[in-house]
Amino acid sequence: MLSSKDLPIYQRKADLFKGLAHPYRIRALEIIATNNEVSVGQITKEMDLEASHVSQHLKVLRKFGLVSSQREGLVVYYRLTYPEVADFLKVSRSLLKRMAGEDA
């Protein structure tokens, strides 16, 4: 079996997009990117979702290497694994606005 590093770049890109393929995951990434480091409770409050749903989406983001977590007592904090994720979110927002004919 090939490791992820041995897969062609287009396959690795497809895998990355699978990790992003839910609006709640993208929203969670935006919240984390804006706040630099954020607790599950803060994300839950901003997204108005059950903590269990938020945790499941964060688990997927962690699986795909987009976020990392750190536990401090009972609280788990999340941060972007790579700062380029925030850049990617900005570029995708700009692209979508251009595609819709809006000013970015």
N, CA, C and O atoms as a MOPAC input file, in Angstrom:
PM7 MOZYME 1SCF
protein

 N      0.84400 1    -1.19100 1     0.00000 1
 C      0.00000 1     0.00000 1     0.00000 1
 C      0.88600 1     1.24900 1     0.00000 1
 O      1.89200 1     1.30500 1     0.70700 1
 N      0.51200 1     2.22400 1    -0.77900 1
 C      1.27800 1     3.46100 1    -0.87500 1
 C      0.98200 1     4.35900 1     0.31800 1
 O     -0.15800 1     4.45100 1     0.77300 1
 N      2.02000 1     5.01600 1     0.81900 1
 C      1.78600 1     6.02300 1     1.85100 1
 C      1.24400 1     7.26900 1     1.16000 1
 O      1.33500 1     7.39900 1    -0.06100 1
 N      0.68000 1     8.18200 1     1.94500 1
 C      0.10100 1     9.38500 1     1.33600 1
 C      1.15900 1    10.20300 1     0.59700 1
 O      0.84000 1    10.88500 1    -0.37700 1
 N      2.41000 1    10.14500 1     1.04800 1
 C      3.47500 1    10.89500 1     0.37200 1
 C      3.81500 1    10.30200 1    -0.98700 1
 O      4.36200 1    10.99400 1    -1.84500 1
 N      3.49300 1     9.01300 1    -1.19400 1
 C      3.78900 1     8.35500 1    -2.46400 1
 C      2.66400 1     8.50200 1    -3.48400 1
 O      2.84300 1     8.15500 1    -4.65200 1
 N      1.51500 1     9.00800 1    -3.06400 1
 C      0.39400 1     9.19300 1    -3.98500 1
 C      0.67000 1    10.37100 1    -4.90800 1
 O      1.36100 1    11.31400 1    -4.52200 1
 N      0.13500 1    10.32500 1    -6.12400 1
 C      0.27600 1    11.47900 1    -7.02400 1
 C     -0.35100 1    12.71900 1    -6.38200 1
 O     -1.28900 1    12.61400 1    -5.59100 1
 N      0.17200 1    13.87400 1    -6.72700 1
 C     -0.29000 1    15.11900 1    -6.11800 1
 C     -1.78400 1    15.33800 1    -6.34700 1
 O     -2.46600 1    15.84600 1    -5.45700 1
 N     -2.30300 1    14.97500 1    -7.49800 1
 C     -3.73700 1    15.17300 1    -7.75000 1
 C     -4.58000 1    14.32000 1    -6.81400 1
 O     -5.66900 1    14.73500 1    -6.41800 1
 N     -4.09400 1    13.13400 1    -6.45400 1
 C     -4.81900 1    12.28600 1    -5.50400 1
 C     -4.76300 1    12.89800 1    -4.10700 1
 O     -5.75300 1    12.87900 1    -3.37700 1
 N     -3.61200 1    13.43600 1    -3.74000 1
 C     -3.48800 1    14.07900 1    -2.42900 1
 C     -4.36000 1    15.32800 1    -2.35400 1
 O     -4.93000 1    15.62800 1    -1.30500 1
 N     -4.46400 1    16.05900 1    -3.46900 1
 C     -5.36000 1    17.21900 1    -3.50500 1
 C     -6.80700 1    16.77800 1    -3.32600 1
 O     -7.56400 1    17.39800 1    -2.57900 1
 N     -7.18800 1    15.70700 1    -4.01200 1
 C     -8.55400 1    15.19200 1    -3.88400 1
 C     -8.84200 1    14.79800 1    -2.44000 1
 O     -9.92900 1    15.06200 1    -1.92700 1
 N     -7.87500 1    14.16900 1    -1.79000 1
 C     -8.04800 1    13.79200 1    -0.38900 1
 C     -8.21200 1    15.02600 1     0.49500 1
 O     -9.02800 1    15.02600 1     1.41700 1
 N     -7.44200 1    16.07400 1     0.21800 1
 C     -7.56900 1    17.31900 1     0.97000 1
 C     -8.97800 1    17.88800 1     0.82100 1
 O     -9.59500 1    18.29800 1     1.80400 1
 N     -9.48500 1    17.91000 1    -0.41800 1
 C    -10.82000 1    18.44500 1    -0.65000 1
 C    -11.90200 1    17.58800 1     0.00500 1
 O    -12.95100 1    18.11000 1     0.38200 1
 N    -11.66700 1    16.29400 1     0.14600 1
 C    -12.60800 1    15.44300 1     0.88800 1
 C    -12.70800 1    15.91400 1     2.33300 1
 O    -13.79100 1    15.93900 1     2.91700 1
 N    -11.57800 1    16.28100 1     2.89300 1
 C    -11.57500 1    16.77800 1     4.26700 1
 C    -12.32500 1    18.08700 1     4.41900 1
 O    -12.84000 1    18.39100 1     5.49500 1
 N    -12.39000 1    18.85600 1     3.35700 1
 C    -13.07400 1    20.15100 1     3.37000 1
 C    -14.53000 1    20.06100 1     2.90700 1
 O    -15.24200 1    21.06500 1     2.90600 1
 N    -14.96500 1    18.89100 1     2.52200 1
 C    -16.22300 1    18.73100 1     1.79500 1
 C    -17.48000 1    18.79600 1     2.66000 1
 O    -18.41700 1    18.02600 1     2.45200 1
 N    -17.50400 1    19.69800 1     3.61400 1
 C    -18.73200 1    19.93600 1     4.37900 1
 C    -18.72200 1    21.39200 1     4.83800 1
 O    -17.70000 1    21.87300 1     5.32800 1
 N    -19.83600 1    22.09800 1     4.69000 1
 C    -19.86700 1    23.51500 1     5.06800 1
 C    -19.50200 1    23.76400 1     6.53100 1
 O    -18.87700 1    24.77700 1     6.84400 1
 N    -19.88500 1    22.85300 1     7.43200 1
 C    -19.55200 1    23.04700 1     8.84600 1
 C    -18.04900 1    22.92800 1     9.09100 1
 O    -17.51100 1    23.60100 1     9.97000 1
 N    -17.37400 1    22.08700 1     8.32800 1
 C    -15.92200 1    21.96900 1     8.48800 1
 C    -15.23200 1    23.24300 1     8.02300 1
 O    -14.28900 1    23.72100 1     8.65400 1
 N    -15.71300 1    23.77900 1     6.92100 1
 C    -15.13700 1    25.02800 1     6.42200 1
 C    -15.40500 1    26.15600 1     7.41300 1
 O    -14.52300 1    26.97200 1     7.67900 1
 N    -16.60200 1    26.20300 1     7.95100 1
 C    -16.93000 1    27.23600 1     8.95000 1
 C    -16.05100 1    27.08600 1    10.18700 1
 O    -15.56100 1    28.08100 1    10.72000 1
 N    -15.84900 1    25.85800 1    10.64500 1
 C    -14.98100 1    25.62800 1    11.80500 1
 C    -13.56400 1    26.10700 1    11.51400 1
 O    -12.92900 1    26.72600 1    12.36700 1
 N    -13.06700 1    25.82200 1    10.31500 1
 C    -11.72900 1    26.29300 1     9.93900 1
 C    -11.66000 1    27.81700 1     9.93600 1
 O    -10.66800 1    28.39700 1    10.37600 1
 N    -12.71200 1    28.46400 1     9.44000 1
 C    -12.73600 1    29.92700 1     9.42600 1
 C    -12.70600 1    30.48900 1    10.84300 1
 O    -12.01700 1    31.47300 1    11.11000 1
 N    -13.45000 1    29.86700 1    11.74500 1
 C    -13.46500 1    30.31000 1    13.14700 1
 C    -12.08300 1    30.14400 1    13.76600 1
 O    -11.58800 1    31.04100 1    14.44900 1
 N    -11.46900 1    29.00100 1    13.52500 1
 C    -10.13600 1    28.74100 1    14.07500 1
 C     -9.12500 1    29.71500 1    13.47900 1
 O     -8.28800 1    30.25800 1    14.20100 1
 N     -9.19300 1    29.94000 1    12.17400 1
 C     -8.25000 1    30.84400 1    11.50800 1
 C     -8.37500 1    32.26800 1    12.04500 1
 O     -7.37300 1    32.96500 1    12.20300 1
 N     -9.58600 1    32.69400 1    12.32100 1
 C     -9.82900 1    34.04300 1    12.82600 1
 C     -9.31900 1    34.22100 1    14.25000 1
 O     -8.83100 1    35.29100 1    14.61200 1
 N     -9.43300 1    33.17100 1    15.05200 1
 C     -9.08900 1    33.26600 1    16.47500 1
 C     -7.72600 1    32.68200 1    16.82600 1
 O     -7.29500 1    32.77100 1    17.97600 1
 N     -7.05100 1    32.09400 1    15.86200 1
 C     -5.72900 1    31.49600 1    16.04700 1
 C     -5.76900 1    30.19900 1    16.85000 1
 O     -5.18900 1    29.19700 1    16.43100 1
 N     -6.43900 1    30.20400 1    17.98800 1
 C     -6.61100 1    29.00000 1    18.79900 1
 C     -7.96800 1    29.13400 1    19.46700 1
 O     -8.30300 1    30.19200 1    20.00000 1
 N     -8.74400 1    28.06800 1    19.43800 1
 C    -10.11500 1    28.17300 1    19.93100 1
 C    -10.54600 1    26.84500 1    20.53900 1
 O    -10.13100 1    25.77800 1    20.08600 1
 N    -11.37700 1    26.92200 1    21.56400 1
 C    -11.87000 1    25.71000 1    22.22000 1
 C    -13.07800 1    25.15400 1    21.47300 1
 O    -13.73600 1    25.85900 1    20.70700 1
 N    -13.34900 1    23.88700 1    21.71200 1
 C    -14.53600 1    23.26000 1    21.11500 1
 C    -15.78200 1    24.02900 1    21.54400 1
 O    -16.69100 1    24.23500 1    20.74000 1
 N    -15.82800 1    24.45200 1    22.80100 1
 C    -16.97900 1    25.20400 1    23.30300 1
 C    -17.20400 1    26.49900 1    22.55000 1
 O    -18.34400 1    26.86000 1    22.25800 1
 N    -16.12300 1    27.20500 1    22.23100 1
 C    -16.24000 1    28.45400 1    21.47400 1
 C    -16.74800 1    28.18800 1    20.05800 1
 O    -17.59400 1    28.92000 1    19.54500 1
 N    -16.23000 1    27.14500 1    19.44000 1
 C    -16.67800 1    26.79500 1    18.08500 1
 C    -18.14900 1    26.41100 1    18.11800 1
 O    -18.92600 1    26.83400 1    17.26300 1
 N    -18.52700 1    25.61500 1    19.09800 1
 C    -19.91600 1    25.17700 1    19.25100 1
 C    -20.84300 1    26.37900 1    19.38200 1
 O    -21.90100 1    26.42500 1    18.75400 1
 N    -20.44400 1    27.34700 1    20.19500 1
 C    -21.26700 1    28.53700 1    20.40800 1
 C    -21.41500 1    29.34500 1    19.12100 1
 O    -22.51600 1    29.77600 1    18.77800 1
 N    -20.30900 1    29.54900 1    18.41000 1
 C    -20.36100 1    30.34000 1    17.17300 1
 C    -21.14500 1    29.65200 1    16.06700 1
 O    -21.78400 1    30.31300 1    15.24800 1
 N    -21.09700 1    28.31700 1    16.04200 1
 C    -21.77100 1    27.58200 1    14.97300 1
 C    -23.19100 1    27.19300 1    15.34100 1
 O    -23.95800 1    26.75600 1    14.48300 1
 N    -23.55000 1    27.34800 1    16.61600 1
 C    -24.88100 1    26.97800 1    17.10300 1
 C    -25.21100 1    25.52100 1    16.76400 1
 O    -26.28500 1    25.21000 1    16.24900 1
 N    -24.25300 1    24.64100 1    17.06800 1
 C    -24.41200 1    23.20200 1    16.85700 1
 C    -24.16000 1    22.47600 1    18.16500 1
 O    -23.56300 1    23.02700 1    19.09000 1
 N    -24.61600 1    21.24600 1    18.23500 1
 C    -24.31300 1    20.39700 1    19.38100 1
 C    -22.81000 1    20.13200 1    19.41900 1
 O    -22.16600 1    20.00800 1    18.37700 1
 N    -22.26400 1    20.04700 1    20.61700 1
 C    -20.82800 1    19.80000 1    20.77900 1
 C    -20.40600 1    18.49800 1    20.10400 1
 O    -19.30700 1    18.41500 1    19.55600 1
 N    -21.26600 1    17.48600 1    20.13900 1
 C    -20.91200 1    16.20300 1    19.51800 1
 C    -20.75900 1    16.34300 1    18.00700 1
 O    -19.89000 1    15.70700 1    17.41200 1
 N    -21.60100 1    17.17500 1    17.37900 1
 C    -21.48600 1    17.39300 1    15.93300 1
 C    -20.20500 1    18.15300 1    15.59700 1
 O    -19.50300 1    17.81400 1    14.64400 1
 N    -19.91300 1    19.16800 1    16.37900 1
 C    -18.68900 1    19.93800 1    16.15800 1
 C    -17.47600 1    19.03400 1    16.32500 1
 O    -16.54500 1    19.07900 1    15.52100 1
 N    -17.49000 1    18.21700 1    17.36800 1
 C    -16.36400 1    17.31200 1    17.62300 1
 C    -16.14500 1    16.34400 1    16.47300 1
 O    -15.00100 1    16.04800 1    16.12600 1
 N    -17.21700 1    15.84900 1    15.87900 1
 C    -17.07900 1    14.93200 1    14.74300 1
 C    -16.43200 1    15.63000 1    13.54600 1
 O    -15.58000 1    15.05000 1    12.87200 1
 N    -16.83400 1    16.86100 1    13.28600 1
 C    -16.23600 1    17.60100 1    12.17100 1
 C    -14.77200 1    17.92900 1    12.45700 1
 O    -13.93300 1    17.87200 1    11.55700 1
 N    -14.46800 1    18.26700 1    13.69600 1
 C    -13.07600 1    18.53500 1    14.06100 1
 C    -12.22600 1    17.27500 1    13.94800 1
 O    -11.05000 1    17.33800 1    13.59100 1
 N    -12.82200 1    16.14600 1    14.25200 1
 C    -12.10800 1    14.86300 1    14.11900 1
 C    -11.70200 1    14.63200 1    12.66000 1
 O    -10.58600 1    14.19000 1    12.38600 1
 N    -12.60200 1    14.92800 1    11.73700 1
 C    -12.29800 1    14.77900 1    10.30600 1
 C    -11.18700 1    15.74800 1     9.90200 1
 O    -10.25800 1    15.37000 1     9.18900 1
 N    -11.28500 1    16.98400 1    10.35400 1
 C    -10.25300 1    17.97100 1    10.02500 1
 C     -8.89400 1    17.54700 1    10.57800 1
 O     -7.86300 1    17.76100 1     9.94100 1
 N     -8.90000 1    16.95000 1    11.75700 1
 C     -7.65700 1    16.44100 1    12.34600 1
 C     -7.11800 1    15.27200 1    11.53400 1
 O     -5.91400 1    15.17700 1    11.29300 1
 N     -8.01600 1    14.38100 1    11.11200 1
 C     -7.62100 1    13.21400 1    10.31000 1
 C     -6.91000 1    13.64300 1     9.02800 1
 O     -5.94200 1    13.01000 1     8.60700 1
 N     -7.38800 1    14.70800 1     8.41800 1
 C     -6.80200 1    15.18900 1     7.16800 1
 C     -5.64400 1    16.16200 1     7.40100 1
 O     -5.11100 1    16.73100 1     6.44900 1
 N     -5.25700 1    16.35100 1     8.65600 1
 C     -4.08600 1    17.16300 1     8.97400 1
 C     -4.28900 1    18.66100 1     8.87600 1
 O     -3.31900 1    19.41500 1     8.79700 1
 N     -5.53800 1    19.10200 1     8.88100 1
 C     -5.81400 1    20.52700 1     8.73300 1
 C     -5.77000 1    21.28200 1    10.05600 1
 O     -5.46800 1    22.47500 1    10.08300 1
 N     -6.06900 1    20.59200 1    11.15000 1
 C     -6.01700 1    21.20300 1    12.47900 1
 C     -5.26200 1    20.28700 1    13.42700 1
 O     -5.13000 1    19.08600 1    13.19200 1
 N     -4.77500 1    20.87900 1    14.49300 1
 C     -4.17700 1    20.10300 1    15.57700 1
 C     -4.87700 1    20.52600 1    16.86300 1
 O     -5.48600 1    21.59400 1    16.93200 1
 N     -4.78200 1    19.67900 1    17.86900 1
 C     -5.47800 1    19.96700 1    19.11900 1
 C     -4.54000 1    19.81400 1    20.30200 1
 O     -3.52400 1    19.12100 1    20.24300 1
 N     -4.91900 1    20.48900 1    21.38000 1
 C     -4.17500 1    20.40000 1    22.62700 1
 C     -5.18200 1    20.44400 1    23.76500 1
 O     -6.03300 1    21.33100 1    23.82800 1
 N     -5.07200 1    19.48000 1    24.65700 1
 C     -5.97000 1    19.42300 1    25.81000 1
 C     -5.31900 1    20.15600 1    26.97800 1
 O     -4.14300 1    19.95900 1    27.28400 1
 N     -6.11600 1    21.00400 1    27.62000 1
 C     -5.70600 1    21.67100 1    28.85400 1
 C     -6.80400 1    21.42100 1    29.87100 1
 O     -7.83100 1    22.10000 1    29.87800 1
 N     -6.57300 1    20.44000 1    30.72800 1
 C     -7.60400 1    20.03700 1    31.67800 1
 C     -8.75600 1    19.40300 1    30.93000 1
 O     -8.57000 1    18.42700 1    30.20300 1
 N     -9.94900 1    19.95500 1    31.10300 1
 C    -11.13200 1    19.42300 1    30.42500 1
 C    -11.39000 1    20.08500 1    29.07300 1
 O    -12.28900 1    19.67500 1    28.33900 1
 N    -10.61100 1    21.09700 1    28.75200 1
 C    -10.85000 1    21.87700 1    27.53600 1
 C     -9.86500 1    21.46200 1    26.44200 1
 O     -8.66700 1    21.31100 1    26.68400 1
 N    -10.40500 1    21.27900 1    25.22500 1
 C     -9.56900 1    20.97100 1    24.06700 1
 C     -9.53400 1    22.20000 1    23.17100 1
 O    -10.57400 1    22.74000 1    22.79400 1
 N     -8.32800 1    22.63400 1    22.83500 1
 C     -8.13100 1    23.78900 1    21.96600 1
 C     -7.65300 1    23.31900 1    20.59700 1
 O     -6.87100 1    22.37500 1    20.48200 1
 N     -8.14100 1    24.00100 1    19.56500 1
 C     -7.76200 1    23.68000 1    18.19100 1
 C     -7.06700 1    24.86200 1    17.55900 1
 O     -7.36100 1    26.01900 1    17.85900 1
 N     -6.13300 1    24.54400 1    16.67200 1
 C     -5.44000 1    25.56100 1    15.88000 1
 C     -5.19200 1    24.97600 1    14.49700 1
 O     -5.22200 1    23.75900 1    14.31800 1
 N     -4.95000 1    25.83500 1    13.52900 1
 C     -4.61400 1    25.36400 1    12.19200 1
 C     -3.24500 1    24.69900 1    12.23500 1
 O     -2.32500 1    25.20600 1    12.87700 1
 N     -3.11000 1    23.57700 1    11.56000 1
 C     -1.81800 1    22.90100 1    11.49500 1
 C     -0.83800 1    23.70800 1    10.65700 1
 O      0.34900 1    23.78200 1    10.97500 1
 N     -1.33500 1    24.30400 1     9.59800 1
 C     -0.50000 1    25.08800 1     8.68600 1
 C     -1.15600 1    26.45000 1     8.44900 1
 O     -2.36400 1    26.51000 1     8.22100 1
 N     -0.39200 1    27.54300 1     8.49700 1
 C     -0.98400 1    28.86100 1     8.24700 1
 C     -1.54100 1    28.99000 1     6.83000 1
 O     -2.40700 1    29.82800 1     6.58000 1
 N     -1.05300 1    28.17000 1     5.90700 1
 C     -1.54800 1    28.21600 1     4.52400 1
 C     -3.03300 1    27.87000 1     4.43400 1
 O     -3.69500 1    28.23200 1     3.46100 1
 N     -3.55800 1    27.17500 1     5.43600 1
 C     -4.99300 1    26.85900 1     5.43300 1
 C     -5.79400 1    28.15600 1     5.46800 1
 O     -6.79000 1    28.28700 1     4.75600 1
 N     -5.37300 1    29.11000 1     6.28300 1
 C     -6.06000 1    30.40700 1     6.34100 1
 C     -5.95700 1    31.12200 1     4.99700 1
 O     -6.92000 1    31.73100 1     4.53300 1
 N     -4.78400 1    31.04200 1     4.37800 1
 C     -4.60600 1    31.64600 1     3.05000 1
 C     -5.53200 1    30.99300 1     2.03300 1
 O     -6.14200 1    31.67500 1     1.21000 1
 N     -5.63300 1    29.67500 1     2.09300 1
 C     -6.50100 1    28.93300 1     1.18200 1
 C     -7.95500 1    29.37200 1     1.35000 1
 O     -8.67100 1    29.54000 1     0.36300 1
 N     -8.39300 1    29.55600 1     2.59400 1
 C     -9.76600 1    30.00000 1     2.84300 1
 C    -10.00900 1    31.38000 1     2.24200 1
 O    -11.06500 1    31.63000 1     1.66100 1
 N     -9.03100 1    32.27700 1     2.38000 1
 C     -9.16200 1    33.62800 1     1.81200 1
 C     -9.20900 1    33.58400 1     0.29000 1
 O    -10.02700 1    34.26100 1    -0.33300 1
 N     -8.32900 1    32.78700 1    -0.30500 1
 C     -8.28800 1    32.68100 1    -1.76700 1
 C     -9.58400 1    32.07300 1    -2.29300 1
 O    -10.12000 1    32.53600 1    -3.30000 1
 N    -10.08700 1    31.05100 1    -1.63000 1
 C    -11.32400 1    30.42200 1    -2.10600 1
 C    -12.49800 1    31.38600 1    -1.98600 1
 O    -13.37000 1    31.41000 1    -2.85500 1
 N    -12.53100 1    32.18300 1    -0.91700 1
 C    -13.60000 1    33.18200 1    -0.76300 1
 C    -13.51600 1    34.21500 1    -1.88500 1
 O    -14.53100 1    34.58100 1    -2.47700 1
 N    -12.31100 1    34.68000 1    -2.17100 1
 C    -12.10500 1    35.65700 1    -3.23700 1
 C    -12.51900 1    35.08600 1    -4.58900 1
 O    -13.18000 1    35.76000 1    -5.37800 1
 N    -12.13100 1    33.85300 1    -4.85100 1
 C    -12.49100 1    33.20000 1    -6.10800 1
 C    -14.00400 1    33.07800 1    -6.24800 1
 O    -14.55700 1    33.36600 1    -7.31000 1
 N    -14.67000 1    32.65300 1    -5.18200 1
 C    -16.12500 1    32.50100 1    -5.24000 1
 C    -16.81800 1    33.83800 1    -5.48200 1
 O    -17.80500 1    33.90300 1    -6.21500 1
 N    -16.30800 1    34.89600 1    -4.87300 1
 C    -16.88900 1    36.22200 1    -5.10500 1
 C    -16.70500 1    36.64600 1    -6.55900 1
 O    -17.62000 1    37.19000 1    -7.17800 1
 N    -15.51800 1    36.39300 1    -7.09400 1
 C    -15.26700 1    36.74400 1    -8.50600 1
 C    -16.16400 1    35.94400 1    -9.42700 1
 O    -16.69700 1    36.47300 1   -10.40200 1
 N    -16.33000 1    34.67000 1    -9.11600 1
 C    -17.18300 1    33.81500 1    -9.94600 1
 C    -18.63600 1    34.27500 1    -9.89700 1
 O    -19.38500 1    34.08400 1   -10.85400 1
 N    -19.03000 1    34.88100 1    -8.78000 1
 C    -20.39500 1    35.38500 1    -8.63600 1
 C    -20.52500 1    36.81500 1    -9.15800 1
 O    -21.61000 1    37.39600 1    -9.12700 1
 N    -19.40800 1    37.38200 1    -9.64000 1
 C    -19.44400 1    38.72800 1   -10.19500 1
 C    -19.37900 1    39.82400 1    -9.15400 1
 O    -19.67800 1    40.97900 1    -9.45700 1
 N    -18.98900 1    39.48200 1    -7.91500 1
 C    -18.87700 1    40.47300 1    -6.84900 1
 C    -17.43800 1    40.95000 1    -6.76000 1
 O    -16.51900 1    40.29100 1    -7.24600 1
 N    -17.25600 1    42.10500 1    -6.13200 1
 C    -15.90000 1    42.56700 1    -5.83700 1
 C    -15.37500 1    41.77300 1    -4.65500 1
 O    -16.09300 1    41.55300 1    -3.68000 1
 N    -14.12200 1    41.34400 1    -4.74000 1
 C    -13.54100 1    40.53400 1    -3.65700 1
 C    -13.15400 1    41.34800 1    -2.49000 1
 O    -12.65300 1    40.81300 1    -1.50200 1

